[in-house]
Every structure is written in structure tokens, then in C-alpha cells.
């Protein structure tokens, strides 16, 4: 692992999830840009200090000197956004498989470079769009593929958080300490780049459809903050199919309210991350139907992701563990289902979405083609 040391929520999530997948053991890495803090964390966790390196160059040199059986196979990159590209570029060039936090890079050009490197080096690259690992999200995808909804007519996704609200209305020193508000580290976007892109990814993952154009209206809330903290994005898939993404990080008191609805001519599906074991199927002429994991009616991909008996709630650790299971299959060259882990292509699509949204907002809320 690179990054994710003391106090890092995401790093802790990756460690626990990879271990609980039953496929990986964390054996070392670089847990902080401050080597003394990295070593302190490594001692606390009981890692071999010889496998805990000062920088990426030292890690690559140390691990490539080992036999293929001994060296690290997968590197999880959980550092701030600006460091992703140079780190994963070097790792791929030296034949390491990579799991990277999203967004993959700072811009579309960098993302396409990584896509080419992954293809040319025949390595496994996964992106941490964790919500695709939930069994009911995979069940939702399967029901859409079966045509149960008929013709899709409307797609809505909402991702509301409130964690940054107290920060921007509190101590000015706290604002300066939040790297997600610094464009040099976070990139072109805060809210849409952090959580709006999750909603975008879920839409394309579940429906198999590509968003073609976006029209965005973003809000920085404060004049002295340059990155978006709130926004609404209208989506065009085709001339007749439209949708919307609403995302905010200033909804005071709201925790992690991610919801998605797919509305078709025959039926509709609704799912919420804060109630992840319940998938609702709605029709005009029958009572609501609830799908839950761990049952015989579930799809194969859903059941591959189910780790607990029916009635035992699963959460984000299990969802990310499912993605690590898919990564392990790919590394071993075993057969795996499409959709078991987000790929480098999802990383490129995410960057295209983020930058199209920013361009739309800056050009007086105009429609922007996502691939331009």
C-alpha cells in the first residue's frame, strides 16, 4: 500500500477489505510521505520494516530485486489525487498490478496514458468505485440487463454529504488543512470529483449506457473557495433518454446519502447506500417488491458478492472486499464476470465526466459532449 497510514479512513478500509476478501495479505509499502511516521505505523501494525520503503523508487527497486514468488503483486494507491498519475505510471511500467483510489488522475490526457500502459503491459488495474461491489447494486445491474424495466425513460442519482459544511463555516485554519479544497492536490473539482463521479459511475455500471452530454451548474458556496462543493448535472444519454446527478458536501447533518433510481416503461428500481441490503422494484399495478441478498432469486454476480447469510447486513467493507476478489481472479488469469471490479476504462470515463462538468459550468451552463 502507498499512503493510507495513521488516521486515514480510506487506507483502513482497503486494509480490512483486502484481508477479509481472503485473497490478499498486506506485507508492506509506504504509509506516509514522512518516513518516520510511515515506520511508526508499520511497527504498530507488525509489518516487516525491510518491506516498508521511503519512496516509490525505493519500493520498486526493493521489490523487483526479489523473486517473482516473493515480490508484491498488487499495490494499493490511496494517496491524494495529484500523486496518482506519477505513482501508478511507474508501478505499471515495472509490472505491478494496481488498485487505485478514484479519481484515477488529474485530467483526461493522463487517464488515457494510464489506459494505454495497462493495455500494453497486460496488467490488472482496478479503480476503487466501491459501491459497485454491493450485492444489490450487482442485482440491479442484472435486472436491467434482463429487460425487466422495459425501455429506460429516466435516470436519477443523488449523493449528499455534509462533512465539509462545518469546516467551511468554522475555523479558517481547518479550511487550509483540507487537501480536497486545494486544486493543486485535488484537481479541478472537489464535490463532483469526489462523490459526483461515484454517482456517474453507478449509472453507467448499472445500466450499461454511456452518458453522451452534460449540463452542469456548480456552487463553491464561498467566494474564497475555488472548487465546487455542490452542484446539479443534467445528463443526456440519447435524444429521448435524460437524467440528473445531484451532489453536495454541504448538506449539514447528512452522512453518506447516495441514492439511485432507474425508471422504465414497465418498472423502476431504487437503491440507497445507507440501506444497502434492500433493492426496490416498483410497478404501476403491483405492490413494491424488495430484493435482498442471500436468496435463491438473486443473480450469479450478486451471489458472488454475498458473504453473509440472508438477513445479516453487509456494508462498505464487504463491498470493497468483493472488488478485491475480482482483482485476485484477474491476476491469477482465472475466469471472472464482467463487472467484478471497476477497470481503467472506468477511470477514463470518470475523468471525462469531471472535466466535461467543469467545462459546462465555466461556459455559462452549456451542454458539453463528455468525450470532447
Buried (B, 14 or more C-beta within 10 A) or exposed (E): BBBBBBEBEBBBBBBBBBBBBEBBEBBBBBBBBEBEBBBBBBEEBEBEEEBBBBEBEEBBEBBEEEEEEEBBBBBBBBBBBBBBBEBBBBBBEBBBBBBBBBBBBBBBEBBBBBBEBBEEBEBBBBBBBBBBBBBBBBBBBBBBBEEBBEEBBEBBBBBBBBBBBEBBEEEEEEBEEBEBBBBEBBBBBBBBBBBBBBBBBBBBBBBEBEBBBBBBBBBBBEEEBEBBBBBBBBBBBEEEBBBBBBBBBBBEEBEEBBBBBBBBEEBBBBBBBEEBBBBBBBBEEEEEEEBBBBEEEBBEBBBBBBBEEEEEEBEBBBBBBBBBBBBBBBBEEEEBEEBBBBBBEBBBBBBBBBBBBBBBBEEEBEBBBBEE
